[in-house]
Amino acid sequence: MNEPEFDAFIECWNDARFFEAHEVLEGLWMRTRDEYQRGLIQLAAALYHIQRDNVKGARTMCDRALPRLRLESNNSSPIEAKAMIDFASCVRRDLSDSNGADLINSRPRL
């Protein structure tokens, strides 16, 4: 059974509402303390930083998210880890001052 927070995260993520995506998943993470969920939160925060033209903040959040996304989750998730790891790696590697919108548009749709 999916947690309702995942459904809300997915809706926000697909709608490019990354601040809200981060916020809705945080409640679940507070209950589970699952590091994979924390990585998803941090990746959403990275994209929010990109939307606000904060490249340095986005890179920092990707650096924090990637190790957590690579950890095995103790809880089931409807969000496939590999796609999120690949995307976060791409953002971290390719982000520049001029391509943030293109990277956001290339995100996996959940």
C-alpha positions as CSV (number, residue, x, y, z in Angstrom):
1,M,0.0,0.0,0.0
2,N,1.3,3.4,-1.0
3,E,1.6,6.1,1.7
4,P,-0.5,9.2,0.8
5,E,2.6,11.3,1.1
6,F,4.1,9.5,-1.9
7,D,1.0,10.2,-4.0
8,A,1.3,13.9,-3.0
9,F,5.0,13.9,-3.7
10,I,4.5,12.4,-7.1
11,E,1.8,14.9,-8.1
12,C,4.0,17.8,-7.0
13,W,7.1,16.4,-8.6
14,N,5.3,15.9,-11.9
15,D,3.8,19.5,-11.7
16,A,7.3,21.0,-11.0
17,R,6.2,22.1,-7.6
18,F,9.4,21.1,-5.9
19,F,9.1,23.1,-2.7
20,E,5.7,21.4,-2.1
21,A,7.1,18.0,-3.0
22,H,9.8,18.4,-0.4
23,E,7.2,19.5,2.2
24,V,4.7,16.7,1.7
25,L,7.2,13.9,1.9
26,E,8.9,15.3,5.0
27,G,6.0,14.1,7.3
28,L,6.5,10.5,6.1
29,W,10.3,10.8,6.6
30,M,9.8,12.1,10.1
31,R,7.8,8.9,11.0
32,T,10.1,6.4,9.2
33,R,13.6,8.1,9.2
34,D,14.1,6.3,5.9
35,E,17.2,7.6,4.2
36,Y,15.9,7.0,0.7
37,Q,12.9,9.2,1.4
38,R,15.3,11.8,2.8
39,G,17.2,11.6,-0.5
40,L,14.0,12.2,-2.5
41,I,13.3,15.2,-0.3
42,Q,16.8,16.6,-0.9
43,L,16.5,16.0,-4.7
44,A,13.3,18.0,-4.7
45,A,15.0,20.7,-2.7
46,A,17.8,20.8,-5.3
47,L,15.3,21.4,-8.1
48,Y,13.6,24.1,-6.1
49,H,17.1,25.8,-5.8
50,I,17.4,25.6,-9.6
51,Q,14.0,27.3,-10.0
52,R,15.3,30.1,-7.7
53,D,18.6,30.3,-9.7
54,N,20.7,29.0,-6.8
55,V,23.1,26.7,-8.6
56,K,25.4,26.3,-5.6
57,G,22.5,25.3,-3.4
58,A,21.3,22.8,-6.0
59,R,24.7,21.2,-6.2
60,T,24.9,21.0,-2.4
61,M,21.5,19.3,-2.2
62,C,22.4,16.8,-5.0
63,D,25.6,16.0,-3.1
64,R,23.5,15.3,0.0
65,A,20.8,13.4,-1.9
66,L,22.9,11.0,-4.0
67,P,24.4,8.9,-1.2
68,R,20.9,8.5,0.4
69,L,19.2,7.6,-2.9
70,R,21.8,4.8,-3.2
71,L,20.9,3.3,0.1
72,E,18.5,0.4,0.3
73,S,15.2,1.6,1.7
74,N,13.7,-0.1,4.7
75,N,10.2,0.9,3.4
76,S,8.5,0.2,0.1
77,S,8.4,3.1,-2.3
78,P,6.6,3.6,-5.6
79,I,9.5,5.7,-6.8
80,E,12.2,3.7,-8.6
81,A,15.6,4.5,-7.2
82,K,17.7,4.0,-10.4
83,A,15.8,6.7,-12.3
84,M,16.2,9.1,-9.5
85,I,19.9,8.3,-9.0
86,D,20.6,8.7,-12.7
87,F,18.7,12.0,-12.8
88,A,20.4,13.4,-9.6
89,S,23.8,12.4,-11.0
90,C,23.0,14.2,-14.3
91,V,21.9,17.3,-12.5
92,R,25.1,17.3,-10.3
93,R,27.3,16.7,-13.3
94,D,25.7,19.0,-15.9
95,L,24.1,21.9,-14.0
96,S,25.3,25.3,-15.1
97,D,24.0,28.9,-14.7
98,S,22.1,28.6,-18.0
99,N,20.6,25.1,-18.3
100,G,18.6,24.6,-15.1
101,A,15.2,24.8,-16.8
102,D,16.3,22.2,-19.4
103,L,17.5,19.8,-16.6
104,I,14.2,20.2,-14.7
105,N,12.3,19.4,-17.9
106,S,14.3,16.3,-18.4
107,R,13.4,14.9,-15.0
108,P,11.7,11.5,-14.8
109,R,8.0,11.7,-14.6
110,L,6.7,9.6,-11.8
